[in-house]
Amino acid sequence: MTLVARFTLRRGTFESSIDLTVGDDEVVAVLGPNGAGKSTLIRVVAGLEAIDDGMVSIDGRVLDDPEKSVFVDAADRGVGVVFQSHVLFDHLSVEDNVAFGLRARGARRRESRAQIHEVLRRFDLLDLAPRAPRTLSGGQSQRVALARALVTSPSVLLLDEPTAALDVSTRREVRRELRRHLAEYGGSTILVTHDPLDAYTLADRIVVLENGMITQMGKVDEITSRPRTRYVAELVGNNLVLGVATGTTITSETGVQLGVAESWNGPVLATIRPQAVTISRTPDALTSSRNSWPMRITGIESSGERARVHLTGPLDLVGEITDRAVEALGLRIGDEVTASVKATEIEVYER
């Protein structure tokens, strides 16, 4: 099955314009800031929102086409959805929650019992079958929601922030289980998440949504190595400069000049790894560098051994140094420092 979603949807001042195809047996992770349109995409494909223009189809079957007055209700789309809050039915047991989709389609209890038990076994839920949802852990609840979505063999699976409501240890466990179940599932999967680790570990391809538009799309290594917007750069932990190159000089959008190792001409993007940013208390010590700027520290985030130092000045940068270096330099928020980057440490590519 192949999902095609090419549509425009308008709600008040917000407009979402999407062109996305998800292939058979493919997992596409959709990343983006709050308000980017991630949940809108889920609701459109699920049949919970009607589009204004365009078309949504699965394997050539049109589900939504305003021009032709076609709109297939959510229950008839063959789409499974796992919402962030799981939305289990409190008055039903685990077994009856999993069976709900089949029963809603008219399957009789006796005829569907073997199928339901097979799904419960596959998701390690047999021992939990008589339990009430309120007695389950976060990971168990996630498994029940996923089993309920897949019991009807949907053509498309939609996962809305599948790990967001879980603690760190449970999140790791759920990622492992999701990876296993998604490998067994043969349809098209859209995974909406704020967590890049979900995307890196579960997806074949990443789509980045910003302001209702797809701003970048590609394999994980393509996204991480060559971000095309500041949001993506921050997401993967890099600094990004947009500018125009003339020879080995890039002039940023704010007029700052960077010296680079190779000659370029025209609009470019340049990435600077935080580890490539040198921070010094003494400006004179760095005069040999082509790229040296006075900066002020606006934040310091320590992870135990290394620290990310947020800097503002002619450029906004993040540098990464050891905690020992932070202590040795006596760095504090508000301090004036000098940041420098070697020309050979700046990666440049066409905009």
Secondary structure as UniProt FT lines:
FT   STRAND          3..11
FT   TURN            12..13
FT   STRAND          14..22
FT   TURN            24..25
FT   STRAND          27..31
FT   TURN            34..35
FT   HELIX           38..46
FT   STRAND          53..58
FT   TURN            59..60
FT   STRAND          61..65
FT   HELIX           66..68
FT   STRAND          70..71
FT   HELIX           74..76
FT   STRAND          79..82
FT   TURN            84..85
FT   TURN            90..91
FT   HELIX           94..104
FT   TURN            105..106
FT   HELIX           109..122
FT   TURN            123..124
FT   HELIX           126..128
FT   TURN            129..130
FT   HELIX           133..135
FT   HELIX           138..150
FT   TURN            151..152
FT   STRAND          156..160
FT   TURN            162..165
FT   HELIX           168..184
FT   STRAND          188..192
FT   HELIX           196..202
FT   STRAND          205..210
FT   TURN            211..212
FT   STRAND          213..218
FT   HELIX           220..225
FT   HELIX           230..236
FT   STRAND          239..252
FT   TURN            253..254
FT   STRAND          257..272
FT   HELIX           274..276
FT   STRAND          278..280
FT   HELIX           283..286
FT   TURN            287..288
FT   STRAND          291..302
FT   STRAND          306..312
FT   STRAND          317..322
FT   HELIX           323..329
FT   TURN            333..334
FT   STRAND          336..341
FT   HELIX           343..345
FT   STRAND          346..350
//
